[in-house]
Amino acid sequence: MNRAQLGAALRALRQASGKEAKAVARSAVMSASKLSKIETAKVAPSVVDVERILTAIGVSDEVKAEYLEAVRAAATEATAWRLVRRMGVHKAQQQTRALEAQMTLLRLFQPALIPGLLQTPEYIRAILSRHDLGEDAPTRTISARIERQQALYDSAKKLHFIITEPVLRWRIVSAGRMAEQIDRLVSLSRLPNIDIRIVPLSAQQQDIANHAFVIRDDRTVTVEMIHAEIVVTDPRDVALYVHKFEGFTSIAVTGEDMRAMLTHIRDDFLREQETG
């Protein structure tokens, strides 16, 4: 199925449902203009775009599976960060929130930063300050990310995070703010639906911590590169990321041992703050 055929099929399904384009676009977390361009084959939709449109239309699971299988012929999609900034980073956060609202299982590996869902507002602001986003964008993006964090308290979702130890010592914010960030990790780790694990530097490594990635429901993997965000949907490639995640899970510290490790690092920051 090429782009023109897909667009025409989506338009036909929407019209058959009796739903207006604006209503479908709103439910699919995209502009009416984007939906129109997808339907007229002026824009190539991602797998996520098609899934959202089909969900908004209200097609059966069988029809959805048939169309998504066709779209996955292009198994990897990349969106340059410059395009995300042009669209608005806060809008990208809103789209991610909509995606996370539909998932039941998240597995996130992070060797560079505290995962976004676990960040304090101060940590978020420090990350955003390293990018030229304009005056209003940081505040709007912080609000959007904090709204995303409501997913942490949804008991229907299972959220698994693996963080490498250097992330906890990377000076993104001041020593005092880092101590607050680590306290947040300790607190969140006690929620029954959240599993936070740390890969210690002392562990014998069998794999390479190449880059951050997020697996959602064994269906998609999002990879954050320097220049772009890449979405992987081919089941064979998704399985590679699942295998990598499980490998790091097996050597990561969890439970009370993990919390003791976090407390030790937090205390180091507090001592530094007192003597600084």
C-alpha positions as CSV (number, residue, x, y, z in Angstrom):
1,M,0.0,0.0,0.0
2,N,1.6,3.3,-1.1
3,R,1.1,6.7,0.4
4,A,-1.8,7.7,-1.9
5,Q,-3.6,4.4,-1.4
6,L,-3.2,4.7,2.4
7,G,-4.4,8.3,2.5
8,A,-7.5,7.4,0.4
9,A,-8.3,4.4,2.5
10,L,-8.1,6.5,5.7
11,R,-10.3,9.1,4.3
12,A,-12.8,6.5,3.2
13,L,-12.8,4.9,6.6
14,R,-13.4,8.3,8.3
15,Q,-16.2,9.3,6.0
16,A,-17.8,5.9,6.5
17,S,-17.7,6.4,10.2
18,G,-19.6,9.7,9.9
19,K,-17.0,11.6,11.9
20,E,-15.8,15.0,10.9
21,A,-12.2,15.6,10.1
22,K,-11.7,18.1,12.9
23,A,-13.1,15.7,15.5
24,V,-10.8,12.8,14.3
25,A,-7.8,15.1,14.2
26,R,-8.5,16.3,17.7
27,S,-8.8,12.8,19.1
28,A,-5.7,11.7,17.1
29,V,-3.7,14.6,18.7
30,M,-2.8,16.3,15.4
31,S,-4.0,19.4,13.5
32,A,-6.8,19.1,11.0
33,S,-4.3,20.4,8.4
34,K,-2.0,17.4,9.1
35,L,-4.9,14.9,8.8
36,S,-5.9,16.5,5.5
37,K,-2.4,16.2,4.1
38,I,-2.2,12.6,5.2
39,E,-5.5,11.8,3.5
40,T,-4.4,13.6,0.3
41,A,-1.0,11.9,0.3
42,K,0.9,15.2,0.8
43,V,2.4,13.9,4.0
44,A,3.7,10.4,4.8
45,P,2.2,9.3,8.1
46,S,4.1,7.5,10.8
47,V,2.9,4.2,12.3
48,V,1.8,6.2,15.4
49,D,-0.1,8.7,13.2
50,V,-2.0,5.9,11.5
51,E,-2.8,4.1,14.8
52,R,-4.1,7.3,16.3
53,I,-6.3,8.1,13.3
54,L,-7.7,4.6,13.3
55,T,-8.4,4.7,17.0
56,A,-10.1,8.1,16.6
57,I,-12.2,6.7,13.8
58,G,-13.2,3.7,15.9
59,V,-12.3,0.8,13.5
60,S,-12.2,-2.8,14.8
61,D,-9.0,-4.3,16.1
62,E,-8.9,-6.5,12.9
63,V,-9.0,-3.6,10.6
64,K,-6.5,-1.7,12.7
65,A,-4.0,-4.6,12.6
66,E,-4.4,-4.9,8.9
67,Y,-3.5,-1.3,8.2
68,L,-0.7,-1.1,10.7
69,E,0.9,-4.1,9.2
70,A,0.9,-2.4,5.8
71,V,2.3,0.8,7.3
72,R,5.1,-1.1,9.1
73,A,6.6,-1.9,5.7
74,A,8.6,1.3,6.4
75,A,9.8,-0.1,9.7
76,T,11.9,2.8,10.9
77,E,10.9,6.5,11.0
78,A,13.0,9.5,12.0
79,T,11.9,13.0,13.0
80,A,14.7,15.6,13.1
81,W,14.8,17.6,16.4
82,R,14.8,20.8,14.3
83,L,11.3,19.8,13.1
84,V,10.2,19.1,16.6
85,R,11.4,22.5,17.8
86,R,9.6,24.1,14.8
87,M,6.3,22.4,15.7
88,G,6.8,23.2,19.4
89,V,8.5,21.0,22.0
90,H,5.4,21.3,24.3
91,K,3.3,19.9,21.5
92,A,5.6,16.9,21.1
93,Q,5.2,16.3,24.9
94,Q,1.4,16.3,24.4
95,Q,1.7,13.8,21.6
96,T,3.9,11.6,23.8
97,R,1.4,11.9,26.6
98,A,-1.4,10.7,24.3
99,L,0.8,7.7,23.2
100,E,1.5,6.8,26.8
101,A,-2.2,7.0,27.7
102,Q,-2.8,4.1,25.4
103,M,0.1,1.9,26.6
104,T,0.1,-0.6,29.5
105,L,3.8,-1.5,29.7
106,L,6.8,0.9,29.4
107,R,10.4,-0.1,29.6
108,L,12.9,2.7,29.4
109,F,16.7,2.5,29.4
110,Q,18.6,5.7,30.1
111,P,22.5,6.1,30.2
112,A,22.6,9.9,29.9
113,L,19.8,11.6,31.9
114,I,17.2,11.0,34.5
115,P,14.2,9.8,32.5
116,G,11.7,12.5,31.7
117,L,8.8,10.9,33.6
118,L,10.9,10.9,36.7
119,Q,12.5,14.4,36.5
120,T,11.8,17.3,38.9
121,P,10.8,20.6,37.5
122,E,14.2,22.1,38.2
123,Y,15.9,19.2,36.4
124,I,13.6,19.6,33.4
125,R,14.3,23.4,33.3
126,A,18.0,22.8,33.3
127,I,17.8,20.3,30.4
128,L,15.7,22.7,28.4
129,S,18.0,25.7,29.1
130,R,20.7,23.9,27.0
131,H,18.5,24.4,23.9
132,D,17.5,27.5,22.1
133,L,13.7,27.2,22.5
134,G,12.7,30.9,22.9
135,E,11.2,32.6,25.9
136,D,7.8,30.9,26.5
137,A,8.7,27.4,25.2
138,P,10.5,26.2,28.4
139,T,7.6,27.0,30.7
140,R,5.1,25.4,28.4
141,T,7.2,22.3,27.9
142,I,7.8,21.9,31.7
143,S,4.0,22.1,32.2
144,A,3.4,19.5,29.5
145,R,6.1,17.1,30.9
146,I,4.6,17.4,34.4
147,E,1.2,16.6,33.0
148,R,2.8,13.5,31.3
149,Q,4.0,12.4,34.8
150,Q,0.4,11.6,35.8
151,A,1.0,8.3,34.1
152,L,3.2,7.3,37.0
153,Y,0.2,7.1,39.3
154,D,-2.0,5.0,36.9
155,S,-2.0,1.5,38.6
156,A,-3.1,0.0,35.2
157,K,0.3,0.8,33.8
158,K,3.6,-1.1,34.5
159,L,6.6,1.3,34.2
160,H,10.1,-0.1,34.3
161,F,13.2,2.2,34.3
162,I,16.9,1.2,34.1
163,I,19.4,4.0,34.7
164,T,23.2,3.7,34.7
165,E,25.0,5.0,37.8
166,P,26.8,7.9,36.0
167,V,23.5,9.5,35.3
168,L,23.0,10.0,39.0
169,R,26.2,11.9,39.3
170,W,26.0,13.9,36.1
171,R,25.8,17.6,37.3
172,I,22.8,18.8,35.4
173,V,21.7,21.0,38.4
174,S,23.3,22.1,41.6
175,A,24.3,19.6,44.4
176,G,21.2,20.5,46.4
177,R,18.9,20.1,43.4
178,M,20.5,16.8,42.5
179,A,19.8,15.6,46.0
180,E,16.2,16.5,45.6
181,Q,16.1,14.7,42.2
182,I,17.5,11.5,43.8
183,D,15.0,11.8,46.7
184,R,12.2,11.8,44.0
185,L,13.6,8.6,42.5
186,V,13.5,7.0,46.0
187,S,10.0,8.1,46.6
188,L,8.7,7.0,43.1
189,S,10.4,3.6,43.4
190,R,8.0,2.7,46.2
191,L,5.0,2.9,44.0
192,P,3.7,-0.6,43.3
193,N,3.5,-0.2,39.5
194,I,7.0,1.3,39.1
195,D,10.3,-0.6,39.0
196,I,13.4,1.6,39.0
197,R,16.8,-0.2,38.7
198,I,20.4,1.1,38.6
199,V,23.2,-0.4,36.7
200,P,26.2,0.1,39.0
201,L,29.7,0.9,37.7
202,S,31.0,-2.0,39.7
203,A,28.9,-4.6,37.7
204,Q,30.7,-6.7,35.1
205,Q,29.2,-5.5,31.9
206,Q,28.2,-7.8,29.1
207,D,26.7,-5.2,26.8
208,I,27.2,-1.6,25.7
209,A,25.1,1.3,27.0
210,N,24.8,2.9,23.5
211,H,21.9,5.3,23.9
212,A,18.6,5.8,25.5
213,F,15.5,4.0,24.3
214,V,11.9,3.4,25.3
215,I,9.9,0.3,24.5
216,R,6.1,0.6,24.6
217,D,4.0,-2.5,24.8
218,D,6.5,-4.6,22.8
219,R,5.1,-2.7,19.7
220,T,7.3,0.4,19.3
221,V,10.7,1.6,20.3
222,T,11.6,5.2,20.4
223,V,15.3,6.1,20.2
224,E,16.7,9.5,20.9
225,M,19.7,10.4,18.8
226,I,21.6,13.6,18.6
227,H,19.9,14.8,15.5
228,A,16.5,13.0,15.6
229,E,14.0,10.8,17.3
230,I,13.7,7.4,15.6
231,V,10.7,5.2,16.0
232,V,11.2,1.5,15.4
233,T,8.2,-0.8,14.7
234,D,9.5,-3.9,12.9
235,P,8.9,-6.7,15.5
236,R,12.3,-8.2,14.8
237,D,14.0,-4.9,15.6
238,V,11.8,-4.3,18.7
239,A,12.8,-7.8,19.9
240,L,16.5,-6.7,19.8
241,Y,15.7,-3.8,22.2
242,V,13.7,-6.0,24.5
243,H,16.7,-8.4,24.7
244,K,19.1,-5.6,25.4
245,F,16.7,-4.2,28.1
246,E,16.4,-7.7,29.8
247,G,20.2,-8.0,29.7
248,F,20.7,-4.8,31.7
249,T,17.8,-5.8,34.0
250,S,19.7,-8.9,35.0
251,I,22.7,-6.9,36.4
252,A,20.9,-3.8,37.7
253,V,20.4,-3.2,41.4
254,T,16.8,-3.1,42.6
255,G,14.6,-2.8,45.7
256,E,16.2,-1.8,49.0
257,D,19.7,-2.2,47.6
258,M,18.9,0.3,44.9
259,R,17.4,2.7,47.4
260,A,20.4,2.4,49.6
261,M,22.6,3.2,46.7
262,L,20.5,6.3,45.8
263,T,20.6,7.4,49.4
264,H,24.4,7.1,49.5
265,I,24.7,9.3,46.4
266,R,22.2,11.8,47.7
267,D,24.2,12.1,50.9
268,D,27.3,12.8,48.9
269,F,25.5,15.7,47.2
270,L,24.2,17.0,50.6
271,R,27.7,17.0,52.0
272,E,29.0,18.8,49.0
273,Q,26.3,21.4,49.4
274,E,27.2,22.0,53.1
275,T,30.9,22.4,52.4
276,G,30.5,24.3,49.1
